[in-house]
Amino acid sequence: MSDPTSTAAPAVRRRRELTYAVLFCLAGAGLAYWAATRTWSVELTDRGALPPSRRARSGADLVPWVSALALVALAGGGAVLATRGRARRLLGGLLTLLGLAVAAGGGYGLAAAFGGEVSRQWPALCLVGGLLTAAGGLVTALRGGDWPAMGARYERPVPTAQPTATDGPAVGRGTRDAWDALDRGEDPTVS
C-alpha cells in the first residue's frame, strides 16, 4: 500500500521552490530598483559669496542601466509564474544574467569615486538586490523545468470531433451556452 504523503512531498517541495524563487526575484529586483532611485551622490558647487549649490544625483542618474535592468528583472520574476518547462528555465538563465548585471552596477557604485559626498548604502543595497535576483534566477534555471504551471483553466480547450447537445445555434438556450458557442468560434445569434 502506498503512502499518500510520499507522492505529495515532491509536489509540495516543487511548489515551495517556485515560491521562493519568485519571491527572491521580485524582492531583489524591487530592492535594486528602489535603491537605484535613491541619492548616491551630492555635489556641492562653490558660488563665491553665495552659499554653495547642491546637486543630488541618484543611482539612475549615475548608472542609468541599473534601474532599467531592475525593472526588466521585476517583470521577469512575475513571468516565471506564467511559463513552464524549457521556457521557464531559459527565463531563469536570463534572470540570473540580469541579476548579475544589476549587482555589477551596485558594485560599480560602491567602487566609483563620484564627486562630492557619496552614499555607499544605496549601491550596497543595489548589489544585494542584484544578487537576490540572480539567486532566484539560478534556482529557476536549474530546477524550474518540473515546477507546477498555471492551471489548465486558463487555456482554451481543444475542440472535440464528436457533436454534443450544445452544438448548433445557441438561440433559446442559456447564457453559458452562448459563451460556449463563442468559444467554439460560432455566432450564437445565428439560427
C-alpha positions in Angstrom: 0.0 0.0 0.0 1.5 3.4 -1.0 1.8 6.2 1.4 -0.1 9.3 0.1 2.4 11.7 1.8 5.3 10.2 -0.3 3.7 11.4 -3.5 2.6 14.7 -2.1 6.1 15.6 -0.7 7.8 16.2 -4.0 4.9 18.4 -5.2 5.0 20.5 -2.1 8.8 20.8 -2.4 8.5 21.9 -6.0 5.7 24.5 -5.2 7.9 25.8 -2.3 10.9 26.1 -4.6 8.8 28.0 -7.1 7.5 30.4 -4.4 11.0 31.1 -3.0 12.5 31.7 -6.5 9.7 34.1 -7.5 10.0 35.9 -4.2 13.8 36.2 -4.5 13.5 37.6 -8.0 10.7 40.1 -7.1 12.2 41.2 -3.8 15.7 41.5 -5.3 14.7 43.4 -8.4 12.3 45.6 -6.4 15.1 46.4 -3.8 17.6 47.1 -6.6 15.2 49.4 -8.4 14.3 51.3 -5.2 18.0 51.7 -4.3 18.8 52.9 -7.8 16.3 55.7 -7.4 17.9 57.0 -4.1 20.6 59.7 -3.9 24.0 58.2 -4.4 26.0 61.4 -4.6 25.6 65.0 -3.6 27.9 67.5 -5.4 28.5 71.0 -3.9 29.5 73.8 -6.2 31.1 76.8 -4.8 29.4 80.1 -5.9 31.7 82.6 -4.2 29.8 84.8 -1.7 26.6 82.8 -2.1 26.0 79.5 -0.3 27.2 76.5 -2.4 24.7 75.0 -4.8 23.8 71.4 -4.1 23.1 68.8 -6.8 21.8 65.4 -5.7 22.4 62.6 -8.2 20.6 59.3 -7.9 21.9 55.9 -9.0 19.6 56.1 -12.0 21.4 59.4 -13.0 24.9 57.9 -12.5 24.3 54.4 -13.8 21.1 54.6 -15.8 21.1 51.0 -17.0 20.8 49.6 -13.5 17.3 50.8 -12.9 16.2 49.7 -16.4 17.6 46.2 -15.9 16.0 46.0 -12.4 12.6 46.7 -14.0 13.1 44.1 -16.6 14.1 41.6 -13.8 11.0 42.6 -11.9 8.8 41.7 -14.9 10.7 38.5 -15.4 10.1 37.5 -11.8 6.4 37.7 -12.5 6.8 35.9 -15.8 8.2 32.8 -14.0 4.7 32.1 -12.9 3.3 32.2 -16.4 5.9 30.0 -18.1 6.7 26.3 -17.8 9.3 23.8 -18.9 12.1 24.9 -21.1 10.8 28.5 -21.4 10.9 28.8 -17.7 14.4 27.5 -17.5 15.6 29.9 -20.2 13.9 32.7 -18.3 15.7 31.7 -15.2 19.0 32.0 -17.1 18.0 35.4 -18.3 17.1 36.5 -14.7 20.5 35.2 -13.5 22.3 37.4 -16.0 20.1 40.4 -15.2 20.7 40.0 -11.5 24.4 39.8 -12.0 24.4 42.9 -14.2 22.4 44.8 -11.6 24.8 43.6 -8.9 27.7 44.8 -11.1 26.1 48.2 -11.3 25.8 48.3 -7.5 29.4 47.2 -7.2 30.5 49.9 -9.5 28.5 52.4 -7.4 30.5 51.2 -4.3 33.9 51.5 -6.0 33.4 54.6 -8.1 34.7 58.0 -7.0 31.7 60.2 -7.7 32.2 63.9 -6.9 31.0 65.3 -3.6 29.5 63.4 -0.7 29.0 59.8 -1.7 26.4 57.5 0.0 27.5 53.8 -0.1 24.4 52.3 1.4 22.3 52.6 -1.8 24.8 51.0 -4.1 25.3 48.3 -1.5 21.5 47.6 -1.4 21.5 47.6 -5.2 24.3 45.0 -5.1 22.3 42.8 -2.6 19.1 43.1 -4.7 21.0 42.0 -7.8 22.4 39.0 -6.0 19.0 38.0 -4.7 17.6 38.3 -8.3 20.5 36.2 -9.6 19.9 33.6 -6.9 16.2 33.3 -7.8 17.1 33.1 -11.5 19.7 30.4 -10.9 17.3 28.3 -8.9 14.7 28.7 -11.7 17.2 27.8 -14.4 18.4 24.7 -12.6 15.2 23.3 -11.1 12.3 25.2 -12.8 11.5 22.7 -15.5 9.4 20.5 -13.4 7.7 23.1 -11.2 3.9 23.4 -11.4 2.4 25.7 -14.1 -0.7 27.8 -14.1 -3.9 25.8 -14.2 -5.4 24.4 -17.3 -8.5 26.6 -16.8 -6.6 29.5 -18.4 -6.0 27.6 -21.6 -8.5 27.2 -24.4 -9.9 23.7 -24.6 -9.2 21.6 -27.7 -12.4 21.1 -29.7 -13.7 17.5 -29.9 -14.7 15.9 -33.2 -17.9 14.4 -31.7 -21.0 16.5 -31.8 -22.5 17.4 -28.4 -26.0 18.5 -27.4 -24.9 22.1 -27.3 -23.6 22.2 -30.9 -25.5 24.5 -33.3 -27.2 27.8 -32.7 -27.4 28.9 -29.0 -30.7 30.8 -29.5 -33.2 29.9 -26.8 -30.5 28.4 -24.5 -28.8 29.9 -21.5 -26.1 32.5 -21.4 -23.4 29.8 -20.7 -24.3 28.1 -24.0 -23.9 31.3 -25.9 -20.4 31.8 -24.4 -19.5 28.2 -25.2 -20.7 28.8 -28.8 -18.4 31.9 -29.0 -15.5 29.8 -27.6 -16.1 27.3 -30.4 -16.0 30.2 -32.9 -19.7 30.2 -33.7 -22.1 33.1 -33.8 -24.7 32.4 -31.1 -27.3 34.8 -32.7 -27.5 32.9 -36.0 -30.3 30.4 -36.1 
